[in-house]
Amino acid sequence: MTPLDYNGTHVEPGLCSGVLTVLVLLFGLYGIAVADELVIPEPAQVQAAIEHYVDETKQAPGVVVGMVYRDRRELFSYGDSGRDDVRLDGDSQFEIGSIGKVFTGLLLAEMVLRGEVDYDETVAELAPQQYTFADPVGQITLEQLAMHTSGLPRLAIDFGPLMRGLFSSDPYAGSTPDEIFRSVAGLSAEGLSAKGEFAYSNLGYGLLGQLLAQAAGRSYQELLYTRIFEPLGLESIPYSHTRADAGRLVQGFHRGRAAGHWTLDAYAPAGGLVASVNQLLDFVLTNLDPQQPFVLEAQRSRGESADESPRTLGLGYAHRRIGEQSWLWHNGGTGGFRSYFGFAPGMDFGIVILTNGTGNSDALVASLIQSEVQPVTYRRSWFALLMSAMGIVIAPLVLLGALFAKPKAPREGKRRPDRLDMIVLIAGAAMILVVSRAAGDWITLPFSFWWLGLVVSVAATGALLRARFLRRKAVSGNRRSVFARGLTVLLYGLIILAMI
């Protein structure tokens, strides 16, 4: 998967919602008069938008928005941080995800200007010598990695990363530079998409950061702080959630449930940072008035993307036109957070939005700064609602049905259910509960309903085991039947592990 801050002024959410609605409508009329233009939202409009985002569309429990315009700096916040001891304000710290790629692009520009690397140096030239690469892979350049035109897949597709992605809520934790190099070295020419075409790749940025570290003979973290953060005055930005101030770190949420923090380790160049709105607004200001040559170098447009939303690309920065204005931006997302920052050099204007949910923060930004874009709406997913109902209704009903079903004598050629059948039944109910927990729409339905389904299911399981388990054979039927039922339990178990 951003807040606005003007001169430290904090706008509290206590304004009359009716007045805010009228103001939003008035600003909307202005947007009709100036079609498809970049507009600077008024404070009342921003506050109304984030309250709507939290209360009506339920895209996130909390939002902080910061904005800079010429000599003004303003901050807006609304909602819940997810922690009783953490206030939601301009200093609250959020995972910012792929916004971190912009800093990796700045590091590349800085090292090129120093003469330490060149844009056209290749993976094969810079990677450790023990790795060998297929020709098209080895000839990928640093600039191609920075512009997402290398052809690398979005994520590593070898066994280790795939298993971690399936069975962990922290999918990058424990990754190492060696793992990244091995993943790329294992790719064949067929594993690449067309070079030169835009194909977003977290693997590519993880590789880029580790190649720069290899070239400098220092860790990526050390390079980031000494070469980028210190010159820009951003050294207070935490490298990861483990380095963040516990009294300021916000809790992330996914579909209404608390989500675990992500530890990117070797993939930190792709987006492992934590930051506050105030810190990112400081970064916006360094972009609006660049004092360091590497900032201008990284911002410079290098070519047009070829995806469905054409835009020019810098090193980490994405470029687009809104009306007559050039807009530089990047968004970000992790397991429980969404973020956005962007700025218009020609208007001396920038905006940052950080949320502790996985809603569409890009749409929130667009509704504020683009004259023709409508406010964010929440679309309920009937599939997700069905997943919710599975845990609440289906799992306990299946178990209760088995408990109260009248035992029948087996018909000719039929066997009586045994203990293995009950294990299959209980494992299936557990799988339904876990899937509903992971995929259910707990924004629409209170998560307490899931707990109700769990309690009833546990009670039914206990009664079922006590009433019938010991009275049945352990297994019956032929070997094929026993094997099939055992394989079913194993499959249910794997699904449970993947969804926890």
N, C-alpha and C positions, 0 to 999 in steps of 0.2 A: 505494500500500500507507500489556511494556516492563520493563526491569530494576528490581530493588528495592534500596535502599541504606539501611542502618541504622547511624548513628554511625560510618560509615567502616569497619565490620567487614567483612573479605573472607572469604567462605566458599570454601575451595578444594575442587576436585572429587575429593578423594582418599578419600572415605568408602566404606565397603564397600557395593557395590550391593545385596547381599542384605538388609542391614539397612535400606537405603533403601526397598526394595520392601515390606518388612513395615510400615514406618512409613506409607508411602503407603496401604496397605490399611487400616491402622488409622484414618487420617484419612478414608478413604472411608466407613468404617462410621459415623463421626460425621456425614458428609454425608447418609447415609441417614436418620439419626435426625432431622436438621433439614432437611426437604425444601425445596429451592429457596430457600436463604438465601444471603446474602452472607457468606462466611467469610474469615478472615484466615489464609493458609497458613503452616504452620510451616516453618522453614528447611530441614529435611531434605526436605520435600515439594517445595519450590521447586527444590532442587538436583537431586532425582531427575527432576523434570519436564523441566528443561532438558537434562539428559544424555540423556533419552529422545528429546527433540525433535531433538537433534543426531545422536546415534549410531544410534538405531533408525528414526526416521521420516525422517531426513535432510532436514528442512525448511530447514535453514540450516547453514552451517559453524560459526557461532558465535552465542551469545546472551549478552546482559547483562541482568540483571533487577535493578531497584531497588524497594524498598518502604519506606514510612514508616507508622508506626503510633504515635500519641501521641508519646512522647518517644524512640521507637526509629527508627533508620535503618539499613538493611542492604543489602548489595550481594552479588549472586551473578553469577558468570560461568563460561562453559564453552565450549570449542571453539577455533576458529581464526579469527584476524582476517583471514587471507588475505594478510598481509604479514609477512615475516620480522622486520622492525624495529618492528612495532606490537604492543604487548601488549594483550590483551583484558581491560579492566577498566572501572571506573566513569568513567574519563576518556577512554575510546576514543570517537571521534566517528563518528557514523552519519548518513546522510541520513534525515531524519524525515518527509519527504513532507508529507502533508496535515495533520499536526498543526500545521503552520504556519498553517493557516486559523484556528485559535483566536486566534493573535496578531493576524491581520487583523480578526477580530471585536472583539478588545479595542481596536484602534485606532479602529474605528467608534464604539464606546461612548465612548471618551475624547474624540473630536472632537464627538460629540453633547453630552456634558456641558459642553464648552467653549463650545457654541453656534456652532461653525463649520459644522456640517451638521445636518440633521434626518433622522430615519428615513424620512420620507415624501418626501424630495427624490428626483427622478427622474433617470434617465440623460440625458434630453434637457436637463434644467436644468443638469447638472454637466459634461457632456462638452464638449470643445472645440467652438466654434461652427461650424467647417467641416464637421461631420458632421451628417447628417440621418437620422432614424430613423423607421421605420414606427410608427404610433401605439401599438400594443400594446407594441412594443419600447421606445420612448422613454418610456413611462409606468411602466416597471419601477422600483421604489424601492430605496433602499439596504438597507432591512430585508429585502426579498424576496431580494436578492442574498445577504445574509448567512445567510438561512435556507434557501437552495436551493429557494425557491418562486417564482422569477422566470419559469420556463418556458424559460430558455435551455438549449440542448443542452449535453451534458457537455463537448464539445470544439468548437473552431472548425471549421467545415466548408468554409471556402473553400480555394482551391487551394494557397496557400503553406503553411499549417499541415498540410494533408493530405499534401503531398509530403514535408515534413520528417518527419512521422510515419512515412511509408512507407520512406524512404531514409536515416534517421539513427537511430543508437542513442541520441542525445541530442535527443529530439523537440522540446524547447522552446528550445534554444539559438539565439540570434540573434533571438528575438522582441522586438518593440518595443511600447511603448504605442500607437503609431499603428496597428500591426497589429491589436491587440485592438479598438480603436475601430472600425476599418474592418470587422473581422469581424462585430461586432455591428450596425453600420450596414447591412451587407449582408443582414441577416435580414429576411424578410417575416413577416407575421402567421402564416402557415402553418408557419414554422420554429420556432415556440414550442409547447411543450406547455402544458397548462392552468395558468394562474397560480394560485397558492395551493396546488398539489399539490407534494409533495416530489419533486424531480428533481435529483439531485446534479450539480453543474456546476463543473468547474475553470475553464471560461471565465467563469462568473459571478463567481468569486472573483478571478480575474485582473482583470476589469473593476472590481470593487469597490475593490481596492487602488489601481488607477490613477485612479479617480474621486476617492478620498480625497486622493491626491497632487495631482490637479488643483485640488481645492478649497482645499488648503493652500498651493499654489504651491511645493511642495518635493517631492523625490523620495520614493518609498515607503520606500526604505531609510533615509533620514534620519529620516523620521517614525517608523518602527518603533523605531529606536534611541533617539531623544530622547524620544518620548512613552510608549513601553511598556517597552523593555528597561532603560533607565537608572532609571526609578522603581521597577522591580521587582528591580533588582540582577542583571539577566540580560545585561548588555552583553558578556559573554565568549562568547555564542553566535555562531558564525560565520554570516555571511549566505548563504554557499554553500560548496561543496567547494573552490572556488578560494581562499577565505579561511581554510580550516581549517588546523590544524597538521599538516604532512605526517607528523610523527612519531606522530600519534594517529589519523589518518584511516584507517578500516577499508575493506577492499576488499569490494565487493558481489558477489553471485553470483546467477545465474539458471539453474535446473535443473543445478546443478553446475558451471557455467562462469562465469569472471570476467565481470562486467558493467561497462560504462562508467558513470561518474558522470553525473548529470543537471544541466544548467545551465539554470535556469528563466527567467533574465532577466526579461522583463516579466511572466511568470507567477509570479514569486516570491511574491506574495500568496497563491497557491493552494498553496504548499508547497515553497519552495526552500531551506529552512534545513538546517543541519547542527548536531547537538547530541550531547552525551554524556548518559548516564544521570544522572550527578550534577547536571548543569545542569537537566535536566527534573524531577528530584526537587526542586530548589530552586523550580521553577515550581509543582509540586504543593503545596508548603508555602505559597506565596503564595495559592493557591486555597483551602486549608483554613483559613487565617486571613487573609482579605483586609484589607489596609490601604489600598488604593487604591479609590476609589469606582467607577472604571471596571471593576474586576474583578467586583464584585457586579452591576453593570449588565449586563455581558456574560453572566454566568452565568444571569441571570433567564430563566425559561422563557417562551416567547412563543407557543406553539401546538403542536398535535399534527401529526405527519407522517401522510401517508396511504399509505405504502408497505406492504410485506409485514411489516415489523417496526415497528409503531407506537411512536413515541417523541416526547417533547416536544423542542423545539429552543430553544437560546439563540443568542447571536451567536458562531458558530463551535463552541460546545459542543453535543454531543448529550446528551440526558437519557434515562434509563430507570429502571425500578424492578427491583431484585433483592431479592426477598422484600419486606421492609418498608423497605428502604433506597433512597434516591435516589442514583443513580450518574451522574456526569458524565464524559464521555470523548470521545476522538477517536483514530482510527487513521491510519496513513499508509503509503504505499508508493511506491517509485520503481523504476527498472530492476533494482536488485539488493538492495533493502532493504525490510524491513517493520518497522513501529513501532506502539506503542500506549501511551497514557497514560490513566489514569482515577482517580477519587477519590470517596469517600463522605463528604460533610461531616458526616453524622450519626454517623459512627464514627471520624472523625479518621484516616482510612486512605486511602492512595493507592499506586498501582503504576505502574511504567514498564517497558516491555519493548522492547529494540532488538535486531534481528537483521540479519545480513548475508546474508540469503537471501530468497527470495520465497515461503516457506511461509506457513501460516495462523497468524500470531501472535495473532489474535483468539481462535482456538480454544485456544491455549496459555493465554491470560489466563483464559478462561472455565473451563478445567479447574482453575485454581488458586483462583479466588475464588467459584465457584458450586458449591454442595454437590452438585448432581445431574449436573453435566457430566462426561463421561468424558475421559480423556487423549487427546491428539491421536494420530491414526493416519495413516499414509501410504498412500494409494491409488495404486497404479501405474496409469499410463495406457497401455493397450495401443496406442493411436494413437501416443503418444510413443515407445514401444518400437519400433514399426514404423518411425517416422522415423529412429530410431537405426540400425536394421538396413539402411535404404536406403543410408546412407553407407558402412557397413562392408562390405556384401555386393553390393547391386544395382549401384551405380555401377561398381566395378571389374570385376564380372562382365560387364556390357554391353560395356565396352571390351575386355576380354580375349576375349570371344566374337567381336567384330569382327576382332580381330587374328588369331585362329587359324581363323576360318571359311574353308573352301575356296572359292576364287573359282569362280564358275559363269558359263558363257556365258549371255548374256541370251536369254530365250525370245522368242518372237514378240511384238512389241509392248512388250517390256520393255527397260529400259535398264540398263547396268552402273552401280553406285554410283560417284559422282564425288567430287571434293574437297569440294563443298558438303554432300554427305551426311555425310561424316566430320566436318565442322564442326558440323553439327546434332547428331551423335552425341556429340561431345566436349562441346558446350555443354549437352546434356541431362544428361550424367554430372556435369558441374560443378554444374548446378542441383540435382541430387539430393544431392550432397555438402553444398552450402550449406544447403539446406532441412533436412537431417538435423542439421547443426551447430546450427541455430537452434531446431529443434522437438524434437530428440531428448531422451530421458530419460537424461541423463548423470549423474543421481544413482544410478540403478540400474546402468547400464553405465559402466565407466571411460572417460573421455574419450580415453584413449590409443588405444582401439579406432578412434575416428574418424580419428586420425592414421594408423593402419595402413591404413584404407581410402583415405585421401588419397595416401599414398606409393605404394600399389599402383596407384591410378588414374593418377597422374602418370607412373609407369614404363610403364604400358600405353599411355598417350597418346603418349609419346615413341616407343615401339616401333611403334605404329600409324602415326604420321606418317612415320617413317623407312622402314617396309616398304612402305607402300601409297600415301601421299599424293602423292608425286611421279610415280607411275605412272598416275595417273588424270587424266581431264579435269577442268578447273576446274568447269565446270557443263555439264549436259546436260538434255535435256527441253525442253518448251515454256515460254513466259513465265509461265504460271500456276503451273507446278511450281516454277520458280525463285523466283517471288515468295512462294509459300507457305512454302518452306523458309527463305527469308530472313526472313520474318515470324516463323517459329518460333524462329530464333536470336535475334531481337530480343526476343521474349517471354521466352525463357530468361534473357537478359541482364537484363531488367527485374526478374525474380523474384530473380536473384542480387543485384542492387543493393539490393532491398528487404530481403533477409534478412541481408546482411552486417552 
